[in-house]
Amino acid sequence: MKFHADNFDVPSISGYGPGWVAVSGEKIHHSLVLGARGQRLAWDCSDWDHLDAAHFDLLAGLDAELVIFGSGSRLRFPRPQWLQGLIVRRIGLETMDTQAACRTYNILAGEGRNVVAALLIEPPA
């Protein structure tokens, strides 16, 4: 069995809470896209009701092998018509709540996978 060291040279999520995530120690209060290859983009959606196909088309253009979609404080699945750009490019999508997406992204990015986290950060209730 061959072992490989975890890759800590990728952007990582260092914390999260209601209405925020921290990327390498910097607290962010808006939705964002974070990629293991250094991508870091503001994701222009403040809540679930403002998501549409254009948000997922942006993800399809990032050439990742997998997109981890953090759907906010609870698990919600994107509409199938929103995912056409990802499907055409054969990019996988996993949906989970945003906290689980943060943890999963860190694990896969640390393993050297070409993964992107699309995190919906909603204002705290």
C-alpha positions as CSV (number, residue, x, y, z in Angstrom):
1,M,0.0,0.0,0.0
2,K,1.4,3.4,-1.0
3,F,0.7,6.4,1.3
4,H,0.6,10.0,0.2
5,A,0.9,13.1,2.4
6,D,-2.1,15.3,2.6
7,N,-1.8,18.4,0.5
8,F,-2.1,21.5,2.7
9,D,-1.1,23.9,-0.1
10,V,-4.7,24.2,-1.3
11,P,-7.2,26.8,-0.1
12,S,-9.0,25.3,2.9
13,I,-12.0,26.1,5.1
14,S,-10.8,26.8,8.6
15,G,-14.2,27.4,10.2
16,Y,-17.9,28.0,9.7
17,G,-20.9,29.2,11.6
18,P,-24.4,30.7,11.0
19,G,-24.0,33.2,8.1
20,W,-20.2,32.7,7.6
21,V,-17.3,30.5,6.6
22,A,-13.6,31.1,7.1
23,V,-11.1,30.5,4.3
24,S,-7.6,30.2,5.6
25,G,-8.7,32.2,8.7
26,E,-10.5,35.0,6.8
27,K,-14.2,35.2,7.8
28,I,-16.5,35.5,4.7
29,H,-20.2,36.4,5.0
30,H,-21.4,35.8,1.5
31,S,-21.8,32.8,-0.8
32,L,-18.6,31.7,-2.5
33,V,-16.9,29.2,-4.8
34,L,-13.7,27.8,-3.6
35,G,-11.5,25.4,-5.7
36,A,-8.6,23.2,-4.8
37,R,-6.7,24.7,-7.8
38,G,-6.8,28.2,-6.2
39,Q,-10.2,29.4,-7.5
40,R,-12.0,31.8,-5.1
41,L,-15.0,33.6,-6.4
42,A,-17.9,35.5,-4.8
43,W,-21.0,33.5,-5.8
44,D,-23.8,36.0,-6.4
45,C,-26.7,34.4,-4.5
46,S,-27.8,35.4,-1.1
47,D,-30.3,32.7,-0.5
48,W,-31.9,29.6,-2.0
49,D,-34.7,31.5,-3.8
50,H,-32.1,33.5,-5.9
51,L,-30.3,30.4,-7.3
52,D,-30.8,29.6,-11.0
53,A,-29.1,27.8,-13.9
54,A,-26.6,30.7,-14.4
55,H,-25.1,30.0,-11.0
56,F,-24.4,26.4,-11.9
57,D,-23.2,27.3,-15.4
58,L,-20.4,29.3,-13.7
59,L,-19.4,26.1,-11.9
60,A,-19.3,24.1,-15.1
61,G,-16.8,26.5,-16.5
62,L,-14.3,25.8,-13.7
63,D,-13.2,22.4,-15.2
64,A,-13.4,20.5,-11.9
65,E,-13.9,16.8,-11.6
66,L,-16.5,17.3,-8.8
67,V,-18.6,20.1,-7.4
68,I,-19.7,20.0,-3.8
69,F,-22.8,22.1,-3.4
70,G,-23.5,23.4,0.1
71,S,-27.2,24.2,0.0
72,G,-27.3,26.4,3.1
73,S,-28.4,25.4,6.6
74,R,-30.4,22.4,5.4
75,L,-30.2,19.9,2.5
76,R,-32.0,21.1,-0.6
77,F,-31.4,19.7,-4.1
78,P,-30.9,21.9,-7.2
79,R,-33.4,21.6,-9.9
80,P,-32.3,19.3,-12.7
81,Q,-32.5,22.0,-15.4
82,W,-29.9,24.0,-13.5
83,L,-27.4,21.2,-13.9
84,Q,-27.3,20.9,-17.7
85,G,-23.9,22.6,-18.0
86,L,-22.3,20.3,-15.5
87,I,-23.9,17.2,-17.1
88,V,-22.7,18.1,-20.6
89,R,-19.1,18.5,-19.2
90,R,-19.4,15.3,-17.2
91,I,-18.7,17.1,-13.9
92,G,-20.1,15.4,-10.8
93,L,-22.2,17.2,-8.3
94,E,-22.7,16.2,-4.7
95,T,-25.3,18.1,-2.6
96,M,-25.2,18.5,1.2
97,D,-25.8,21.2,3.7
98,T,-23.0,23.9,3.8
99,Q,-21.3,22.7,6.9
100,A,-21.0,19.1,5.6
101,A,-19.8,20.6,2.2
102,C,-17.0,22.5,4.0
103,R,-15.8,19.3,5.7
104,T,-16.0,17.2,2.5
105,Y,-14.2,19.9,0.5
106,N,-11.3,20.0,2.9
107,I,-10.9,16.2,2.8
108,L,-11.0,15.9,-1.0
109,A,-8.9,19.0,-1.6
110,G,-6.3,17.7,0.9
111,E,-6.1,14.5,-1.1
112,G,-5.2,16.4,-4.2
113,R,-8.6,16.0,-6.0
114,N,-9.7,18.7,-8.5
115,V,-12.8,19.7,-6.4
116,V,-14.8,22.9,-6.2
117,A,-17.0,23.9,-3.3
118,A,-20.0,26.1,-4.1
119,L,-21.2,27.3,-0.7
120,L,-24.5,29.0,-0.2
121,I,-24.1,31.3,2.8
122,E,-27.4,32.5,4.0
123,P,-27.9,35.3,6.6
124,P,-28.5,33.9,10.1
125,A,-32.1,33.6,11.1
